[in-house]
């Protein structure tokens, strides 16, 4: 049985870098069972989840982060949402039989909800031939404007982000790429072991110069409800005016795109909007 996935936080010996290490094998396992993805779609979704979930390390208390990719070539739609408690949900839709996400043309949309803020922070980045693994690096540099870089393992469902900490006025800046290249080789060796026990990972990272600070569990959780689905149907009716019910169809089945839970919605559930259909 796999251990619960978690994000572990470390600091380098010189205290210039934070290291966020995602042990995501249980998370990926749960998502695979939930979503019926072909090989190419699974590879794309896995890479997205393991890279985007590292953003959890940069979220402040009470924030909610949404990451959406609208790719036109190849065609697919990707959604990942998370909160600071480590709860996430995600989905990928594509009608392409062999989805290859090494060169993506489209856009990534970021939405971050802040506590007590009336409007969320939003940002859009255009993509032209960008690989899925590199999208989050662009988000870090162009939208978040932080000195960070991520790496996704090919051997296990694990990833890490090296994040440069703020410098004091007397400190000289350190080359992120040089530090990243120095870190990635020993971490590849750690990831190749596929460890899921936090203590085992902690011992390995301590040997290569990182001190353990904290951790938080990461798991799939969907907050959908029938009430939410009814509101979604109402919005669809207002914009399309489409007739969803008939004497032969009195119940509409609405399926959550994240967790695949099916809800039965009737004409009566829509209340004042029922008159639209006659």
Secondary structure, DSSP 8 states (H G I E B T S, - for coil): -----EEEEEEETTSSEEEEEEE-HHHHHHHHHHS---HHHHHHHHHHHHHHGGGGGG--TT-EEEEEEEEEETEEEEEEEEETTSEEEEEEE---TT---SSEEEEEEEEEE-TT-SS-EEEEEEEEEE-HHHHHHHIIIIIS---EEEEE-SSSSEEEEEEE----TT-----HHHHHHHHHHHHHHHHTTT---HHHHHHHHHHTTEEEEEEEE-EE-----HHHHHHHHHHHHHHH-----BTTB-EEEEE-TTT--EEEEETGGGGGGGGGG-
